[in-house]
């Protein structure tokens, strides 16, 4: 999972997750967070649903709209999933 934080949002803590063996890192500027899962293979029909929480501080001005998009990528599959919020 990769989240490039928009202007007005700064990474501010340690990510956590609800399921799986995730490892998260971030750039020194706090603008890009990357989380990877160490599972090599998953059986067909298996769900690896997890909620990843990335703590941030909003520095945007009052009234400013901030759109954040995170992307999940699997190097084995050609499809891509995105989440906004």
N, C-alpha and C positions, 0 to 999 in steps of 0.2 A: 504494500500500500504506500502510495506517495501523496503527500499533501504539500503543495507549494502555497504557503500562506499569503493572502493578499495584503496589500498596503493597508495599514490600520489594524493588523492582527500580528502579535508576536508570541512565539512559543514561550511558555513560562513554567514548565515543570516536567515531571516524569510521566510519560505515557503509561497507561494501564490497559488491560484487555480482559475479557470475560472467558475466553476459551482458546486453547491452543498454545503453542510454544513460539511466541512472537519475540522478536528482538527489534527495538526501535533506536534510531539515531537521528540526529539533527545537525544542521549546519551551524557554524559558530555565530552566524548572523541571526539565527532563529527563524529563518524564512522557509526552510524546507525540512519536512519530517518524513523519514522513510522507515517503514516497518516491514520486516520479512518474517516468514514462517519457515521453520526448518523441516517440515514434512516433505519427504521426497515424492511419495506416491499416495494416492487416495483411491480406495475402491469405488467402483461405479455406484452411484446412489448415495454415497456418504455426504453428509452436510458438515462443513467446517465453519458454521456460522460463529462469528465472534463480533463483539462490540469493542472497538478500539477507542479509548478516550484520550484526546490530546489536549492538555491544559494550555490555554492561551490567555493573553491579556489583550483586550481591545483598546487600541490607542486612537481609533478613528474619532473624528469630531462628532458631537451630538448632531443627529439628523443625517449623517453620512451613511449611505448604504454600503454594506460590505458583503460580497459574495465569495464563498469559499467552496472549492471543488476538490475532492480527493479522488484519486484513481487507484483501482486495484488491477494489477496486471499479472497474468500467468504466462511465463515464457513458453509453455507447452501448448496453450490454446491461443487462437487468433482473436477471440472475443475479448472485450474490455468492459469493465463495470465502473461506473462513476457514481458518486454520491455528492449531493450538494447540501449545504446547510449553513 
